[in-house]
Structures are given as C-alpha cells and as structure tokens.
Amino acid sequence: MTVAVIGATGHVGSEIVRGLLKRGEAVDALVRDANGARRMFGEPDGLKIRSTQLDDPSDVTEALKGIRTVFIAMGSVGIQGVLQRIAISVASTISSIEQVTRLSVLNASANSLGINQRAHDSIDRFASALAVPYSTIRPAIFQLSLLAAGHQVRASRTWTGLADSGRVALIDHRDVAEAGLRVLTEPALWGQHHDLTGPVPVSLPEALELLSAELGETVTFRTAAVPDFLERLINGGVPAGEAELLIAREWAILAGENDYTTDSFQQITGRSPRRLEDFLHEHRAEFA
C-alpha cells in the first residue's frame, strides 16, 4: 500500500518524501500547489503528486482511499490546525489506514507557555477522542530557526530576542525527518509520542558564542522588551500571528520548559543527533 504525506513540501515533509522514495515506497503527496511540488521533487518513480483540497473532507477521503500510513507535517494553529483535524478525522474512517504519524513539538501540553505547544496538545486530544491509530514525533526547536537571525547578524553582529536565559537542545530538521521516517514505517514504534532533542541544551547567547567561534568575530545577544521585539518582528515582515507564536516560544524558553535532552533519537536511529556546531559550520555563509 501507499504512504500519504500531507505537508510534503515543508522542511520535514519533503525529507520524509525523499526518504520514503529511497526505500522504494509508493508515496502520495497531498498538496495544494501541485506545480510547486513538481518543481521540488521532479517526477520520480513511485511519487504521485495529488492536488488536494485539504479543507474538503470528501476530497481528503478520496485522496486517502487505499492508503496504509499517513504522515502529517503542518502548523498547529489557525487554518492549518483545522486542516490537521480534518485529515485525522477522515483517517479515522478509512479501514486501510493502520497508522497516522504527525509532526508535533516538544512539550506539547495544555500547561505550556507556548501557544504552539498548547495547540499541538489539543490536536493530540482530538486524535485520542477519535481513537485513530496514532503516533507523534515531538522535536525540540529546529537548528534551522537560527537562520532567521542571519540578516541581523550579517548587518550588525547582533541578535535581538527575549530569551537571554533558558536552554534548548536544538535539533537538525533532517534528524527529525530521519526519526519520523522510522516511526512512520516501523510498526514497533507506532502508538507512541517520541520526544526528540539535539545533543546539548544551549541558551541563545551560548548559541551565539558558538557562532562567534565559527565566524571569528563576536556576535552579541541583545535583550528586547516584548513591545519592541513584536514591532521588530512585524516590521521585518513576520505576520502578526506568527510573531505571537515566536514571542510565546521565547517565554517558554525563559521558563526552562526546553532545558533537557532525551535519548529517543539515538534509540530510534542508532546514532547521535547532529551537533549545533556542525550546523553553524554548514550554514556559515548565511551569517558571514
């Protein structure tokens, strides 16, 4: 049977598609922009790119007929949270589907300070109420998120934020996809929540120390007040809703919600997660 991937053109979803094809699996990519997906993937054997109205339960039902497993990688709030619930609801009615695996976030909890974490927890509760066969991967914040500071670092050798303390074991998105691929395709890992972290927790100022060592120049952290940080984000083109998510994420970091590591990635894949130093070296040009 075929694997369906919803959110196939995102950072993790696209790696999942490529990983499945490399394994020889048949993949249906359920996307809004089929032409964009073809530009990303080409037209390899085993891949069917299906333009799907994800807000239409009947179209999602048609797209998931005969599917064995589903991977969902989408946002948790607003319309994307609604689309996730539609997909999960439809999956619960299709007898061929043996497992839904969803990209969530570390500390998915109703008690988190993070808006994203609370929203992911509500989706988990929705899935539980439907009794759909269900797993999640719950990664820490992606190392990739540091690239958002690239312009400011290049311009002023500074990085402005709220969280001048509190640590996060940042994880490479490719590691998240590798673990997600295992969870999606290995039944022994189904029916569980898998918390994924990078190898070492660091604060944002400590991450800048590593970046400074890579660049050979000092990059300093500037602490902003919430109104100033919000204005900076919005003036930088970040939509208001996403800016709110980013502010709440920094509150969660400050509260210490992310200051721990797990060995789940090692257990799932048999290797250690990529180091932050290696990520910064790989992306040096984006800060230099």
C-alpha positions in Angstrom: 0.0 0.0 0.0 0.9 3.6 -0.4 2.1 6.2 2.2 0.3 9.6 2.1 2.3 12.7 3.1 0.4 15.9 4.0 2.6 18.9 4.2 5.0 17.3 1.7 6.8 20.5 0.7 7.9 21.6 4.1 11.3 21.1 5.7 10.4 17.8 7.4 7.7 16.7 5.0 10.0 17.0 1.9 12.7 14.9 3.7 10.1 12.3 4.5 9.0 12.1 0.9 12.6 11.6 -0.3 13.3 9.1 2.4 10.3 7.0 1.5 11.1 7.0 -2.2 14.7 6.0 -1.4 13.2 3.0 0.5 11.2 2.1 -2.6 7.9 3.0 -1.0 5.0 4.4 -3.1 4.2 7.9 -2.0 1.1 10.1 -2.5 2.0 13.8 -1.8 -1.3 15.6 -0.9 -0.6 19.3 -1.7 -2.3 22.5 -2.6 0.3 23.5 -5.2 1.0 20.6 -7.4 3.2 22.6 -9.8 5.3 23.8 -6.8 5.6 20.2 -5.6 6.8 19.0 -9.1 9.4 21.7 -9.1 10.7 20.5 -5.7 10.6 16.8 -6.4 10.6 16.3 -10.1 8.6 13.3 -11.2 10.4 10.3 -9.8 9.0 6.8 -10.0 6.8 6.0 -7.0 5.7 9.5 -6.4 2.1 10.7 -7.1 1.5 14.4 -6.6 -2.1 15.0 -5.9 -3.7 18.4 -5.8 -6.0 18.1 -2.7 -8.5 20.5 -1.1 -7.5 19.8 2.5 -10.5 21.8 3.8 -12.9 19.5 1.9 -13.4 16.2 3.8 -14.8 14.5 0.7 -11.6 15.3 -1.3 -9.4 14.2 1.6 -11.4 11.0 1.8 -10.9 10.3 -1.9 -7.2 11.1 -1.6 -6.7 8.7 1.4 -8.5 5.7 -0.1 -6.2 2.6 -0.1 -3.5 4.4 2.0 -1.8 2.3 4.7 0.0 5.1 6.6 -0.2 8.9 6.8 2.4 11.5 7.7 1.1 15.0 8.6 3.5 17.9 8.9 1.6 21.2 9.2 1.1 24.1 11.6 -1.0 23.7 14.7 -2.9 27.0 14.9 -5.4 28.8 12.7 -6.5 27.2 9.5 -3.6 24.7 9.5 -4.8 23.3 12.8 -8.3 22.9 11.3 -6.8 21.1 8.3 -5.0 18.7 10.6 -8.2 17.8 12.4 -10.0 17.2 9.1 -7.2 14.9 7.9 -7.2 13.0 11.3 -11.0 12.7 11.3 -11.1 11.4 7.8 -8.2 8.9 8.5 -10.2 7.5 11.4 -12.9 6.4 9.0 -10.7 4.6 6.4 -10.1 0.9 7.2 -6.9 0.6 5.2 -5.1 3.2 7.3 -3.0 1.4 10.0 -1.2 4.5 11.4 -1.2 8.3 11.4 2.1 9.8 12.3 2.1 13.5 13.0 4.9 16.1 13.4 4.2 17.8 16.7 6.5 19.7 19.1 8.5 19.1 22.3 6.5 19.8 25.4 3.1 19.5 23.7 1.0 20.3 26.8 -2.1 22.2 27.9 0.1 23.8 30.6 2.9 25.1 28.3 3.5 28.8 28.0 4.0 28.2 24.3 0.9 28.7 22.0 2.2 26.1 19.6 2.7 23.5 22.3 -0.8 24.0 23.6 -2.3 23.8 20.1 -0.4 20.6 19.3 -1.7 19.1 22.6 -5.3 19.9 21.6 -4.8 18.1 18.3 -3.4 15.1 20.2 -6.5 15.1 22.4 -8.7 15.3 19.3 -7.0 12.3 17.8 -7.3 10.4 21.0 -11.0 11.0 21.2 -11.4 9.6 17.7 -9.3 6.5 18.6 -7.4 6.8 15.4 -4.2 4.7 15.3 -1.7 7.5 16.0 1.9 8.4 16.8 3.8 11.7 17.0 7.3 12.9 16.8 7.9 15.8 19.1 11.1 17.7 18.2 12.8 20.5 20.1 13.2 23.8 18.2 14.9 23.3 14.9 18.5 24.5 14.4 17.2 25.9 11.2 15.3 28.5 13.2 18.7 30.3 13.8 18.8 31.3 10.2 16.1 33.8 10.8 18.7 35.9 12.6 21.1 35.8 9.6 20.3 39.2 8.2 20.7 40.9 11.6 23.9 39.1 12.3 25.4 40.0 8.9 24.4 43.6 9.3 25.4 44.3 12.9 26.9 41.2 14.5 24.0 41.2 17.0 20.9 39.1 17.5 17.8 40.6 19.3 15.4 38.4 21.3 13.6 38.0 24.6 15.2 34.7 25.9 18.5 35.8 27.3 18.4 32.7 29.5 16.9 29.2 29.4 18.3 26.5 27.3 17.1 24.4 24.3 18.7 21.3 22.8 18.2 22.5 19.3 17.8 19.7 16.7 18.6 19.5 13.0 15.4 19.1 10.9 17.0 16.4 8.9 17.4 14.3 12.1 13.7 15.0 12.8 12.8 13.6 9.4 15.0 10.6 9.8 13.4 9.7 13.1 10.0 10.4 11.6 10.6 8.1 8.7 11.5 5.3 11.2 8.3 5.9 13.3 6.2 6.1 10.1 7.4 2.8 8.7 8.3 0.6 11.7 5.2 -0.8 13.5 7.1 -1.4 16.7 7.3 2.5 17.1 3.6 3.1 16.5 1.2 4.3 19.1 3.7 6.4 21.0 4.8 10.0 21.4 8.6 10.3 20.6 10.3 13.4 22.2 13.3 14.3 20.1 16.2 16.7 21.1 19.6 17.7 19.9 22.6 16.5 21.9 23.2 19.5 24.3 21.0 22.3 25.6 22.2 25.8 25.0 20.9 29.2 25.7 20.5 31.7 22.7 23.6 33.7 24.0 25.5 30.4 24.2 24.5 29.6 20.6 25.9 33.0 19.6 29.2 32.1 21.3 29.4 29.0 19.1 28.5 31.2 16.1 31.2 33.7 17.1 33.8 31.0 17.2 32.7 29.8 13.8 32.9 33.3 12.3 36.0 34.5 14.1 34.0 37.6 15.2 31.9 38.3 18.3 28.2 38.2 17.9 26.3 39.5 20.9 22.7 38.9 22.1 20.5 42.0 22.7 17.6 41.6 25.0 14.5 43.4 23.9 11.2 44.3 25.7 8.2 42.5 24.4 6.7 45.5 22.6 10.0 46.3 20.9 10.5 42.7 19.9 7.0 42.5 18.5 7.5 45.7 16.5 10.8 44.3 15.1 9.2 41.1 14.0 6.3 42.8 12.3 8.5 45.4 10.6 10.6 42.5 9.4 7.6 41.0 7.6 6.6 38.4 10.1 2.8 38.0 10.2 1.2 39.1 13.4 0.0 35.6 14.3 3.5 34.1 13.7 5.1 36.9 15.7 2.8 36.0 18.6 3.9 32.3 18.4 7.6 33.4 18.4 7.1 35.6 21.5 5.3 32.8 23.4 8.1 30.4 22.3 10.7 32.6 23.9 8.6 32.8 27.1 8.6 29.0 27.2 12.4 29.0 26.8 12.8 31.6 29.6 10.7 29.4 31.8 13.0 26.4 31.3 10.5 24.2 29.5 13.1 23.0 27.0 16.1 22.6 29.2 16.6 18.9 28.9 17.6 16.2 26.4 16.2 12.8 25.5 17.8 9.7 24.1 14.9 9.0 21.8 16.7 9.9 18.6 19.6 7.6 19.5 17.2 4.8 20.3 15.2 5.2 17.1 18.1 5.7 14.6 21.1 4.1 16.3 23.2 7.2 16.1 23.7 10.6 17.9 21.9 13.7 16.7 23.9 16.3 14.7 25.7 18.9 16.8 24.8 22.6 16.6 28.5 23.4 15.8 28.2 21.4 12.7 25.0 23.1 11.6 26.6 26.5 12.1 29.6 25.5 10.1 27.4 24.2 7.3 25.5 27.4 7.1 28.4 29.8 7.8 27.8 31.8 4.6 24.3 32.8 5.8 25.8 34.6 8.8 29.2 35.8 7.4 
